[in-house]
Amino acid sequence: MPSLMLLIKPVSSNCNMRCRYCFYTDTAKHRATPSYGVMSLPTMENVVKKALAASNRQCTFAFQGGEPTLAGLDFYKAFIGVVNRHNHKQLQVQYAIQTNGNSIDRDWAAFLAAHHFLVVFRWTEPEIFTICTAEIRRTMGLFLMLNTRRSSLIITVLIIIYLR
């Protein structure tokens, strides 16, 4: 297999918001186990090892939720460490995360920038977008690409973070 991309939900359905567009909250309520909690370190290690073994050129790890930042910054530092320890073939590794941004502070931004994460923020209300982007612009440099669907008020923001 030349390239591989994994979509990982490191905190299952856990989220710190209740967005109107989100199907996952309702889906989780109807499962026998609504949330599986934070991915364990043995599971993380197993996923990474198998993904890197299966890929021959490039491997992308994308994180989604629930809200993936609820796993905590230490989870992602450990994830990068596991990837670095098991990337014996020296594959090109990429990272992406889709987040509501509530947890993103300077420490998160520095980490995401250092590891070249593609960061996608998603909000449902224009007011939230305005407040969050103003705060982000005030605290760190960034590049924004906007995709707005006005009919459902879903705003997706692709942000590439760099520190000033």
N, C-alpha and C positions, 0 to 999 in steps of 0.2 A: 504494500500500500504506500504510494508516494507521499501523501499528506493526510493528516488526520485533524479533525476539529471536534472537541468535546464541549458540550454545554453542561455545566455543572451547577447544581442547586445546593450550595454548601450548607444552607440553613433550612432546607426543605421549604415549607410554606410560611415560615416565620417572617413577619414584616412589621415595621413600625408605622405604617400608614394604612388607610383603608380607601384606596382609590376606587372610584366608580367604575372605571374601565376594567379592573382586574378580575379575571375569571378564576384565578388560582385560589383565592380565599374561599369561594363557594365550593370549588372542587375539593379542597382539603377537608372541608366540613363533612363531606359525604364519604370520606375514606375511613376504613377501619382504624387507621392510625392517622389522625389529622396532620401531625408533624413528626418528623423523624429527628428533629433537633439538628445540632451542628454535626457536620461530617467528622467522624473520628479520624485520628491520625493513622491507624492501620488501614482504614478504607482509603484515605488520601494516598498513602504510600502505594497501595495496590492499584488504584486507578492510574497514578502517574507511571508506575513501572510498566503496566500493560500498554498504556498509550504510547509511551516512548519506544517500547519493543515493537509495536505494530506499525509505526511510522518509519519511513525511510528517508524523508526529506525535511518535512516541517510538521510541527505539532502546535495547534492552537488550543489553549484552555480558556474558555469563556465562562464567566460566572453570572448567574441570574438568580432571581428569587421566586418567591419571597423577596426579602431584601438581603442581598449577599454580604453587605458590609456588617451585618449583625454577627457574622462569624468572628469579627474582630481582626484588627490589623495583624496580631500575632499569628492567626490562622494563615494569612496570606504570606507572611514572612516564612512560616514553616513550609508552605506549599512551594515557594520559590526554592527553598533549601532542598526539598525532596527532588524537585526537577533537576537542580544542579548536580545532586549526588548521583542521579540515575540517567543522566543524558550522556551515556557512554558513546553514542554514535555522533555526538556533537551536532544534533539536529538544530535547525532554526526553530526557536520556541517563541510563540507570541501569546499575549494575554489580552483579554477584554473583560470588561465588567459593565453590567447595566444596573444602575442604582438610582434611588430617589435623591441621593446626595445629602441626606440629613446627617450622616456621620463624617462627611468629608471635611477634614480640617487640614492644617499645614502638614501634619505628620503623614496623614493619608496621601495628600497631594504629592509630597516629596517621594513617598514610596511608589506611588503609581507612575510618577514621572521617571524615577530611577529605573523602573522595570518596563518602561515603554508600554504601559497599558493603554489600550483603546478604551476610553471611558464614555459611556452613554448614559446621560441623565434623562429621565422620563417623568413628566408631570402632567396632570390633567387640568390644572387651573392656571390661566395666564398670570394671576396675581402671584402664585407660588414661583413661577418661572421668573418673574420680574424681581422678586425679593431675593431668590437664591442666586441668580446670576449677578445681581448687584453686589452681594456679599462675596461671591467667588472672585469677581473682578477686583474688589477692594483688597482681598487678601493674597491673591496670586495671579500671575499672568495666565492667559489662556487664549485658545483659538476656538471660535464657535461656528458650527454649521447648523442651521436650523431647518427643521422639517415640521411644518404646522399643518394639521388637518383641522380646519376651523369647525367643521360640522360636528365633530365629537370632542373638540377642545383637548385633543391629545397633542402634546408638544414633545418632540424628541430632540434632544440636544446632544450632538457629538462634540465632545470636548477633549482636546489634546492639551494636557496640563504641562506647564513648565514653570519653574520658580524664577522670580526676578532676582 
